[in-house]
Amino acid sequence: MKPIIYQLLPRTFTNYNDTRKHGGTKAENGCGTFNGITSKALKQLSALGVTHVWYTGIIRHATAEYNHPSITKGKAGSPYAITDYYDVDPDLSEVKEQRMAEFEALVARTHKQGLKVVIDFVPNHVSREYHSLCKPKGIEDLGESDHPEWAFSPLNNFYYLPGEKFTTDFDLGGYEEYPAKVTGNDCFTSHPSRNDWYETVKLNYGVFYQGGGEKQFQPMPSTWKKMAHILLYWAAKGVDAFRCDMAEMVPVEFWAWVIPYVKEEYPDLLFIAECYNPNLYRDYLSAGFDYLYDKVGMYEYLRGVTSKNWAAEGITYHWQATDDIRNHMLYFLENHDEQRIASGFFCGRGACAEPAMIVAATLGTNPVMIYAGQELDEKGMYVEGFSGMDGRSSIFDYWSLQSLQAWANHGKFDGAQLNDEQRDLRAFYQRLLTIARDNEAITRGKMYDLEYAQGDCFNRHEQYTYLRACDKELLLVVLNFDDKCVDVKVRIPEDAFRYLNIHPLQQATAVDLLTDTPVDIVSFDSEHPVQLTIPAWKGVILRITNASAKKSTRKKE
């Protein structure tokens, strides 16, 4: 099955408080909970076409309430500044002492709805105040046996700057760290800036960065064994997949060891890498990753076509750049790091990205991801606090999203408070994602890019087209990135029939799967272009069938 991943931040997903005070506390602005993600909510996600739910910010991380506020980003803190790998965020529980049980119940509810659970694994860095109170008996804590007088040793879990005190260009409010640890974004200075990941410290996997990058992996570094235990701990709780944060900042040799090690016990477990360097893609896949982010290629280009008038025909180059590994590339248009489609920083309206989203969902057999609220025209144009108005939904602040509140309707999850545009957009996503999840031409079929074969009657700067086929299932996808309705003629070259092992149809019918609308195309062959009218910022997914075959199967009167 093609994975359809729905990312959500529990902190905001079921937060019905609409105070939205700038820099507000949890008491003021509210916070969603594990228990708030009910079976009813999960049933609606399944109906949307989702197969996997990525619960972001589960593992306990620094917050202003429990940690030093000067080294915590925002009141709610960054979900990627982990303070205890063996605990969950107490903010997400209704009863703090029962927080792990509440998370385990959420996992069980998710599985009961036929959905898989994805959580973050943050391997590169932890909070400056990391200290596990919930680690199992007999497990040594990170840094517990370190020698902070050594700048580097594979025996240490952290990197140190001996003789230097941690300082910043802002008031630390009494926080002290000596000797200073190296900051999480490979910042080997005791004086990181506000633009650095100053709230985190980097973990040591045996790479001697201060010594020219020498790798000391024999004997096996202490951090390797500790992180393997953490992965097994969460897998035992029913987690089905790990989205591995900044995987490329951790040596590929570690992944090549730990992924097979963990999969020996949990063979169906998926590993998804946040990896932005195309030169490393194949190395990390060889190490065992199932999927990689496709940000610098497909995401950036689809965004450019949608919002910067880049040529649609350039999409071809970007799928070809990873053609040998395309089944392993995770496509998306939004996640917590990126600006919202409907924000003023992207294109201002979620519906304008429909053709780009069709590409992301149907071009290949590879997985696709959406971010909670994307299907509801969420604009992310708030001034939350630490985050500020940047077109993103803050992961650092206690906040609520109007679009999610309108859909959730205080726990009814019936969309009763959505406006017409939001309702239409969600209906589009539901049809698209369901097609992507269930149609065999999408989940396991071949793709044939038709763009090169189009002539003067087809504007390759504004329109894009391809075929998907599997056995007797044949789909023609045509997309219009123009801001006006267009008439197009799509040519099907003879090579397409040979490559897809399909036959020309002298009498053909078509139905747009996105709208269930019949489309008159008469024939489907290399002699007669398919003529279509496509509205602005829309696309069609035509199921092509043999009209004569259908007629011949009718019973005689």
Buried (B, 14 or more C-beta within 10 A) or exposed (E): EBBBBBBBBBBBBBBBBEEBBEBBBBEEBBBBBBBBBBEBBBBBBBEBBBBBBBBBBBBBBBBBBBBBBBBBBBBBBBBBBBBBBBBBBBBBBEEEEBBBEBBBBBBEBBBEBEBBBBBBBBBBBBBBBBEBEEBEEEBBBBBEEBEBEEBBBBBBBBBBBEEBEBBBEEEBEEBEBBBBBBBBBBBBBBBBEEEBBBBBBBBBBBBBBEEEEEEBBEEEBBBBEBBBBBBBBBBEBBBBBBBBBBBBBBBBBBBBBBBEBBBEEBEEBBBBBBBBEBEBBBBBBEBBBBBBBBBBBBBBBBBBBBBEEBBBBBBBEBBEBBEEBBBBBBBBBBBBEBBBBBBEBBBBBBBBBBBBBBBBBBBBBBBBBBBBBBBBBBBBBBEBBBBEBBBBBBBBBBBBBBBBBBBBBEEBBEBEBBEEBBBEBBBBBBBBBBBBBEBBBBBBBBBBBBBEBBEEEBBBBBBBBBBBBBEEBBBBBBBBBBEEEBEBBBBBBEEBBEBBEBEBBBBBBBBBBBBEEEBEBBBBBBEBBBBBEBEBBBBBBBBBBBBEEEEEEEEEE
